[in-house]
Amino acid sequence: MSENLAGLQRETNALSERVAALRSTHAMYPDDARGTAEAALTELEYAERLLADAGAELARSYSEQPEPRRQGDDGDRVLLRAMFAELSVPVVLLDHEGYIRRINNAGATQLGSAPGYLTGKPFTHFVDLRTRAALQSWLASVLRGGGSTTVQARLAQRGWAEDVHLTLTRLELPTEPHPLVLVAMSPPMGGADEEGPSPLAPEVEDQVVVLAARRLDVLTRMTRLLLRSAGPSGAGEPLALADAADLLADSYADWVVVDVCDLPGDPEAARRAEVAGPTDAPAVLREAVAAAAPGEGAVLGEVLVRGQSLLFPLIEDEGVFGHTASGVPLLAALGAGSLLSVPLRGSRGVRGALTLIRRSARGSFRLADLGLIEEIGEHIGLALPPRVRGA
């Protein structure tokens, strides 16, 4: 009985998390209401069944015992593994918690990495934040016996975004205590007017010379801006944080957020100084980012307190940069794919944080980008006045 109750509690907690994710997604993307509504209806049906016969469902999942292994199975296992690895269709095998158990070579190519690196990672982390919540609900539906289904999702990894169809099928094996999910990926099938993969931003990620020149240009322009604030004998113009943020947003990131501290290294004294983003971004979104409390997310706490730079080539936890006033994760609202945050280090310690965000259709930030922004952050920190607010 205690095991049944524990399992019921786990299912209820997971259902609550998925419903909250769907609610957040719908709040930020009302135009995509059809996809989230279908997933929400599925969750509602599951909640009804869970209340009615959760005990029977849990009892049935533990009733089957694994069959003893036969000696002749070894050769078949090797053959099946080889066939799985060489299938031309991208296929991923997920455990009951959504982690990648196995992935074939075509699937690894589709996700842009090696099978060894992908194994053990949550599959939903390779899906764009916009469709992640709905996919989590469909996975849960298939696992609890809702039948095979095909959903559309957007894969986002390493500088590209691609719409795909995912066919989800539940597998029950006698050697496994929990059901598995087989995911087959295929291109979306539709008419000529159907929206295709998101185009990449106009940047050449694989040409080292071009990248180096672009970084040097950003550093030169930022240095020129900061020198204007210094002026002869330190009597220049006041440091324009807005100009610095706009410069980086124009040439290096989609969103730039500058947070400053009235007391060095104190997140409680941090305030949001500047926000720069795409010119076509809705004003309400820009206002939501500007109004968010700087010390609420784990990223800024780490940067402001420890003075430690952070680099997220792939966003996994959408809540690390805080939430809007309505509770929506900021990174989900911005469609973030990659993030880096560095301290603004002045002569009196950490004076604030500089955070750059790229959307999922752009190339991810790399270590070379982190080194450049760290240097820019130190320059901005040194250019800040002794006290940001007050005398």
Residue, then its C-alpha position, 0 to 999 in steps of 0.5 A: m500500500s505504501e508503494n502505491l501511495a508513493g507512486l500516486q504521489r509521484e504521478t500527481n506531482a508530475l501532473s502538476e508540473r506539466v499543467a503548470a508548464l502548459r499554463s505558462t506556455h499558453a500565457m506567453y504564446p496564445d497563438d499556439a493555443r491549439g497545441t497546448a489545448e490538445a495536450a491540456l485535454t489529454e492531461l484532464e482525461y488522465a487526471e480523471r482516470l487517476l482519481a478513479d482507479a490510480g490504485a489499480e493502475l499502479a498494481r498492474s504495473y508491478s504485477e508482471q515479473p521479468e522472465p528468466r534470461r535464456q542462453g540463446d538470447d546473446g546472439d539475438r541481442v547483438l543482432l538487434r542492437a546492430m540493426f537498431a544502430e544502423l536504422s536509417v530512420p532517427v530513433v530514440l528509446l526513452d525510459h519512463e522518466g523521459y531520459i534517453r536510454r538508447i539512440n541510433n546513429a541517425g538519431a544522434t545525427q538529427l540531434g547534432s551530437a554523438p550517441g555517447y554524449l546524448t545517452g542519459k540526458p532528458f530528451t525534452h532538453f533538445v526540444d525548443l522551449r516553445t513546444r517542450a511543455a506539450l511534448q512532456s504531456w504527450l510523453a506522459s500520456v503514452l507512458r500511461g497507456g494512452g496509445s501511440t501518437t504523432v506530435q509536431a515539435r521543434l528541435a533546437q540544438r547547436g545553432w539550428a532549429e528544425d520542425v519534426h514529427l515525433t511518433l511516440t510508441r509505448l513499449e513493455l518488455p518483460t525485462e523492464p520494470h517500467p514501460l519505455v517509449l520509442v520515439a521515431m523522428s521524421p520531417p513534417m509532412g504538409g503542403a508547400d505553404e507549411e512553415g519549414p525549419s527556422p532560418l538561422a541567423p546570418e552568422v558564419e559559425d564555422q569560419v574562425v577568421v570571420l568569428a575572430a574579426r567579429r569579436l574584435d569589432v565588438l570589442t573595439r566598438m565597446t572600448r570606444l564607447l567606454l573611452r567616451s565615458a572616461g574622457p580626458s582626466g576622467a571628466g568624460e560623459p556619464l557611462a551610458l549602460a543603455d548604449a552598451a547594451d544596445l551595442l551588444a544586442d545589435s551585434y552579438a546577442d538577441w537580448v542583453v540584460v544589465d543588472v547593477c548593485d548599489l552595494p558590491g556583490d549584494p544580490e539584495a541590492a541589485r536592480r535591473a538597469e538596462v534591457a536591450g532586445p530585438t526591435d520587433a520584440p513586443a513592448v510587453l515582453r521587454e517590460a516584463v524582463a525589465a520588471a523582473a527581480p534580478g536576485e530571483g534566478a539562480v544565474l544572477g545569484e551565482v554571478l553577483v555573490r561568487g563573481q563566477s561567470l556562467l555559460f549555458p550553450l543549451i538551456e536545460d532549466e528554463g527557470v534559472f534566470g527568474h520569472t515574470a510577474s505572472g510566473v512565466p520563466l523569463l527564458a521561456a518567454l524569450g525563446a532562449g536557446s543559449l545564455l552567458s552571464v559575467p560579473l561587472r567587476g570594478s575596483r571595489g568588487v562585483r558591481g553587477a552582471l551582464t547577461l547575453i541571451r540568444r534565441s534557439a535559431r542562432g548559434s550557441f555561445r561558446l567558450a571564446d564568446l565567454g572570454l570576450i564578454e568577460e573582458i567587456g564586463e570587466h571594462i564596464g565594471l571599471a567604468l561604473p561610478p563609485r556608487v551607482r545610486g545616491a551620493 
